[in-house]
Amino acid sequence: MAKPKTVLVACGTAIATSTVVAKGIEEALKSRGINVVTRQCKAAEIRTQLSGIDLIVTTTPVPADLGIQVIQTLAFLTGIGKEEVINQIIKALES
């Protein structure tokens, strides 16, 4: 089995919102046969959490100069556009 991709999920406090998003990503990708793990952090801590990260998914703005692709979305909270975002995540992890 291939090494899992690691997605960093950032929100304002790294409590409820990032947990919902992280679990949503894990479930969606697992159902598609994609091996992924998530880590969570506060948006303010993002620069200290980049080691080993393949993609960042955030619900709040983060710096643009992180050197890792960032997807900013509320789709896992609202349900609006969720499939499109899941496809963006998959595409980003495949590249």
N, C-alpha and C positions, 0 to 999 in steps of 0.2 A: 504494500500500500504506500502511496506517495506521502511524503511529509505534509502535514496539514499546513494550510496557509493561515497566517495570523492577522486578524482584523482588530485594530484598536478602535473602540467605541468611546467617544467623548461627548460629555454634556456639561452643563453648568456645575453640578455637584457630584457626579459619578454615583448617584444613588438610584433613584427610581427610573428616570428616563433612559439612562444608558443600559440599565438592566433589561428593560422592555425591548430596546433596540437590539442588544446583544443576543438575547434569546430568540428574537425574531429572525435574525441573520442565521444563527446556528440551525434553527428548525428548517428554514427555507432552503438552505444549502444542503443540509443532510438529506432532505427529501429528494434532492436532485443528485445525490451520490457524491457530493463535494465535501471533502474533509477540511473542516475549518475550525479554528479555535478563536475565541474572542477574549480580549482584555479590555477593561474599563478604566477610565480616568476622568478627572476634571479637565475641562478645556484649558484652564490655566496651567495644568501640569503636563500638557501634551509634549513639550520639547524634551522632558525627562523620561518619556515612555516610548521612544521611537525604536529602540534596539529590537531587532527581529520582527519588525512590523512590515506586512506586505501591503496594507491598505488602511486608511483611516476613514471611519464613518462617524459623522458628527451631527448633532442637532443644533449646533450653535456655531457662529463664525470662529474660525481658527486662522492663524497666520498662513499666508500663501507660500511661504518659503521653507516648508518643512522637508522638501525633497522626497516626499511620498505622496502618492495620489490621495486626494481628499474628496469624499462624497458627502455633501451636506444635505440632509433630508429630514423631514418629519413624517415620511410615508409610513414608517412602522408604528407611529403613534396615531395617525389619522386614518390610515388605510388607503388614502388617496395616492394613486401612482405607485403603490407598493410593488407590483410585478415589474414595472419599468425599473425601479431602483434595484430590485433583486437582480435583474438582468445586467444592470450597470456594474453591480458588485461582482458578478460572475465574470464578466468581460475584463474587469480590472484585475481580478485574481489570475486569469488565464494569460495575461500579457506579461 
